[in-house]
Amino acid sequence: MKWTIEDAEMTHTKDDGYVGKVRFTLEGHKSAYEITLHSKKGNEWSYSLNFAAESGIEKEIEAAEERIEEDDELFDALVEAAKSKL
């Protein structure tokens, strides 16, 4: 399944560490997603996944979450997209 990164941003502060957002789509999904990334030191990342605009199909966001968990290439691409905006 292909993905397309539409937009990305990242900030860094001493107190909050790295906080990034990436808007992306997955092939075959009706809605775009926004992943919010956080890392204190920039090496281990936590994230939160949401629909980018309005709510979409719950089954699709669950599939997107599973894909992010299992596909290191996708997750790394999302992190790198955000880091490239720092």
Secondary structure by P-SEA (a helix, b strand, c coil): cbbbbcccccccccccccccccccccccccbbbbbbbbbccccccccccccccccccaaaaaaaaaaaaccaaaaaaaaaaaaaac
